[in-house]
């Protein structure tokens, strides 16, 4: 398994515009991208802090995964994402080591990344995401 760096930290928010304003006006960061990922029922906003990104996530559907997360746990850190060199091999290796996978194969995520999640029951309560930027 080859993790290269923390790709981003995902934070669930109720109101993306209010959260963007906080990150820009209070923290002095600059939102460089807002994107909707329809199949995940989410709208995202990205900020960079050094080499690490912060991804704010707002549900676009009251029954979407982010809305359900907020209903259950409130706003806050949703997931930790690691960049990997080969997502397919990384998932295979994780499964071979007994890790429970949410995604057995990668799917399309924001910023043109291939993504897959590990179940938090296998990762000490932290929803963990693997990300790979595929070459075109």
C-alpha positions as a printed NumPy array, in Angstrom:
array([[  0.   ,   0.   ,   0.   ],
       [  1.479,   3.33 ,  -1.056],
       [ -0.106,   6.388,   0.564],
       [  1.615,   9.513,  -0.73 ],
       [  0.048,  12.312,   1.341],
       [ -3.133,  13.542,   2.991],
       [ -5.214,  14.53 ,  -0.029],
       [ -7.881,  16.384,   1.94 ],
       [ -9.973,  16.564,   5.078],
       [-13.723,  16.479,   4.408],
       [-15.966,  18.62 ,   6.613],
       [-19.755,  18.287,   6.537],
       [-21.622,  21.6  ,   6.714],
       [-25.284,  22.593,   6.609],
       [-24.735,  25.756,   4.568],
       [-21.854,  25.865,   2.11 ],
       [-22.014,  29.629,   1.516],
       [-21.849,  30.414,   5.241],
       [-18.948,  28.   ,   5.688],
       [-17.074,  29.469,   2.693],
       [-17.495,  32.942,   4.192],
       [-16.02 ,  31.731,   7.503],
       [-13.013,  30.074,   5.858],
       [-12.342,  33.146,   3.709],
       [-13.13 ,  36.021,   6.067],
       [-12.093,  34.526,   9.407],
       [ -9.324,  32.11 ,   8.443],
       [ -8.068,  34.112,   5.45 ],
       [ -8.171,  31.156,   3.041],
       [ -9.323,  31.353,  -0.54 ],
       [-11.926,  29.02 ,  -2.025],
       [-10.483,  27.855,  -5.324],
       [-13.241,  25.531,  -6.51 ],
       [-16.932,  24.829,  -5.949],
       [-18.325,  21.699,  -7.56 ],
       [-21.437,  19.537,  -7.413],
       [-21.025,  15.757,  -7.5  ],
       [-24.558,  14.725,  -8.433],
       [-24.227,  10.977,  -7.915],
       [-22.998,  11.61 ,  -4.354],
       [-25.741,  14.208,  -3.701],
       [-23.223,  16.773,  -2.537],
       [-21.871,  20.228,  -3.348],
       [-18.24 ,  20.812,  -2.414],
       [-15.912,  23.758,  -1.886],
       [-12.123,  23.455,  -1.715],
       [ -9.426,  25.397,   0.126],
       [ -5.691,  24.781,   0.355],
       [ -3.613,  24.998,   3.516],
       [ -0.024,  24.274,   2.537],
       [ -0.166,  21.049,   0.553],
       [ -3.363,  19.817,   2.214],
       [ -6.865,  20.587,   1.021],
       [ -9.998,  21.197,   3.054],
       [-13.191,  19.994,   1.357],
       [-16.45 ,  21.434,   2.639],
       [-19.456,  19.223,   1.859],
       [-23.093,  20.329,   1.731],
       [-25.854,  17.853,   0.942],
       [-27.982,  18.546,  -2.117],
       [-30.575,  15.979,  -0.972],
       [-32.168,  15.615,   2.472],
       [-31.654,  11.851,   2.187],
       [-28.056,  12.078,   0.927],
       [-25.106,  10.722,   2.905],
       [-23.938,  14.151,   4.121],
       [-27.437,  15.103,   5.307],
       [-27.698,  11.791,   7.167],
       [-24.262,  12.332,   8.713],
       [-25.223,  15.814,   9.94 ],
       [-28.555,  14.536,  11.296],
       [-26.729,  11.827,  13.259],
       [-23.502,  13.559,  14.338],
       [-23.859,  17.251,  13.508],
       [-21.548,  19.363,  11.399],
       [-17.862,  18.562,  11.528],
       [-15.118,  16.346,  10.223],
       [-16.642,  13.768,   7.921],
       [-13.637,  11.956,   6.489],
       [ -9.872,  11.833,   6.033],
       [ -8.643,  11.267,   2.478],
       [ -5.283,   9.84 ,   1.461],
       [ -3.765,  10.098,  -2.006],
       [ -2.601,   6.717,  -3.303],
       [ -0.559,   5.659,  -6.294],
       [ -2.823,   2.795,  -7.42 ],
       [ -6.324,   2.849,  -5.987],
       [ -7.323,  -0.557,  -7.355],
       [ -4.301,  -2.274,  -5.82 ],
       [ -4.686,  -0.298,  -2.598],
       [ -8.31 ,  -1.448,  -2.214],
       [ -7.324,  -5.029,  -2.959],
       [ -4.552,  -4.91 ,  -0.363],
       [ -6.83 ,  -3.335,   2.249],
       [ -9.449,  -6.054,   1.675],
       [ -6.783,  -8.771,   1.92 ],
       [ -5.782,  -7.308,   5.299],
       [ -9.362,  -7.645,   6.541],
       [-10.462,  -4.032,   6.147],
       [-14.176,  -3.599,   5.496],
       [-14.661,  -1.638,   2.255],
       [-17.574,   0.642,   1.475],
       [-16.443,   0.774,  -2.159],
       [-14.981,  -2.387,  -3.677],
       [-14.034,  -0.443,  -6.783],
       [-13.3  ,   3.265,  -7.345],
       [-15.933,   5.787,  -8.369],
       [-15.822,   9.36 ,  -9.647],
       [-15.28 ,  12.034,  -7.035],
       [-14.75 ,  15.787,  -7.015],
       [-11.736,  17.327,  -8.758],
       [-11.687,  14.459, -11.297],
       [-10.393,  12.019,  -8.692],
       [-11.137,   8.319,  -8.5  ],
       [-12.243,   7.649,  -4.925],
       [-13.166,   4.776,  -2.62 ],
       [-14.096,   4.649,   1.05 ],
       [-13.172,   2.311,   3.881],
       [-15.785,   1.584,   6.538],
       [-15.169,   3.436,   9.816],
       [-15.736,   0.211,  11.777],
       [-12.407,  -0.976,  10.329],
       [-10.568,   2.33 ,  10.775],
       [-11.109,   3.194,  14.443],
       [-14.183,   5.316,  13.754],
       [-12.673,   7.476,  11.003],
       [-14.328,   7.336,   7.58 ],
       [-11.259,   6.95 ,   5.377],
       [-11.068,   7.726,   1.671],
       [ -8.478,   6.728,  -0.908],
       [ -8.033,   9.083,  -3.882],
       [ -6.121,   8.773,  -7.131],
       [ -5.713,  11.315,  -9.899],
       [ -5.979,   9.214, -13.068],
       [ -4.019,  10.275, -16.115],
       [ -6.103,  11.189, -19.121]])
